[in-house]
């Protein structure tokens, strides 16, 4: 079993680029094609935007990347523990639509009481 990589950044749009760099590095190490690495960069952008716009992250956003034999599992969560999650309109938002288009599976949940977005990107197995 591969080990997870976790990064936590201040909850602000100016720090999301750090999440993009980390997810790209992990995905490149798993031999994802460049277009799928770009999809993952955008997916982490959209997950962060979703958490920020919903007010789910006021201090920090944390992302855990867990590689497995099939690809990469990603969980991004905010630091709030109060409030409704997901909200009534969350799954109708543009950021959610983009996220579900870029990934193989996506869902909103809670991680230790914190609002979270979980998504998976599968690595297509290629014959050599």
C-alpha positions in Angstrom: 0.0 0.0 0.0 1.3 3.4 -1.0 1.6 6.1 1.7 -0.6 9.2 1.7 0.7 12.7 1.2 -1.1 15.4 3.2 -0.7 19.2 2.7 -2.5 21.9 4.6 -2.5 25.6 3.4 -4.2 28.8 4.5 -7.8 29.0 3.2 -7.3 31.5 0.5 -7.1 31.5 -3.3 -3.5 32.7 -3.2 -2.5 29.3 -1.7 -4.3 26.9 -4.0 -1.4 26.9 -6.4 0.6 24.9 -3.7 -2.1 22.2 -3.8 -1.8 22.1 -7.6 2.0 21.6 -7.4 1.7 18.8 -4.9 -1.1 16.9 -6.8 0.8 17.3 -10.1 4.0 15.9 -8.5 2.2 12.9 -7.0 0.3 12.2 -10.2 3.5 12.4 -12.3 5.1 9.9 -10.0 2.2 7.5 -10.7 2.8 7.9 -14.4 -0.5 9.7 -15.1 -0.5 11.2 -18.7 0.0 15.0 -18.8 -3.6 15.7 -19.8 -4.8 13.7 -16.7 -2.3 15.6 -14.5 -3.9 18.8 -15.8 -7.3 17.4 -15.0 -6.2 16.7 -11.4 -4.7 20.2 -11.1 -8.1 21.6 -12.1 -10.0 19.2 -9.9 -8.1 20.3 -6.8 -8.7 23.9 -7.8 -12.5 23.2 -8.1 -12.6 21.3 -4.8 -10.8 24.2 -3.1 -13.1 26.8 -4.7 -16.1 24.8 -3.6 -14.9 24.7 0.0 -14.0 28.4 0.0 -17.2 29.6 -1.7 -19.4 27.5 0.7 -17.6 29.0 3.7 -16.4 25.5 4.7 -12.8 26.6 5.0 -12.1 29.8 7.0 -8.6 29.1 8.3 -7.1 26.1 6.4 -7.7 23.7 3.6 -6.1 20.3 3.9 -5.7 17.8 1.1 -4.8 14.1 1.4 -3.6 12.3 -1.7 -3.6 8.5 -1.5 -2.3 6.5 -4.4 -3.5 3.0 -5.0 -3.2 0.3 -7.7 -6.0 1.9 -9.6 -5.1 5.6 -9.4 -5.3 8.4 -7.0 -7.8 9.1 -4.2 -8.1 12.7 -3.0 -9.8 14.2 0.0 -9.9 18.0 0.5 -11.5 19.4 3.6 -12.1 22.7 5.3 -11.6 23.5 9.0 -15.2 24.4 9.9 -17.3 22.0 12.0 -20.5 24.0 12.1 -23.1 24.7 9.4 -24.9 22.7 6.9 -22.8 20.5 4.5 -23.4 20.0 1.8 -25.8 22.9 1.3 -28.9 22.6 -0.8 -27.3 24.2 -3.8 -23.8 22.7 -3.5 -24.3 19.9 -6.0 -25.8 22.3 -8.5 -22.8 24.7 -8.5 -20.5 25.2 -11.4 -17.5 24.2 -9.4 -19.2 20.9 -8.6 -20.1 20.3 -12.2 -16.6 20.9 -13.3 -15.1 18.7 -10.6 -17.4 15.7 -11.5 -16.5 16.1 -15.2 -12.8 16.0 -14.5 -12.8 13.0 -12.1 -14.1 9.4 -12.1 -15.9 9.7 -8.8 -16.7 12.6 -6.6 -18.7 13.2 -3.5 -19.3 15.6 -0.6 -18.9 14.2 2.9 -17.6 15.1 6.3 -14.1 14.1 7.5 -13.9 14.1 11.3 -16.8 16.6 11.3 -15.3 18.9 8.7 -16.9 19.6 5.3 -15.0 17.6 2.7 -14.8 16.9 -1.0 -13.6 13.4 -2.1 -12.7 12.5 -5.6 -10.9 9.7 -7.5 -9.0 9.7 -10.7 -8.2 6.3 -12.2 -5.1 5.6 -14.1 -5.8 3.9 -17.4 -3.7 0.8 -17.6 -1.8 0.7 -20.8 -0.1 -2.3 -22.4 3.5 -1.8 -23.3 
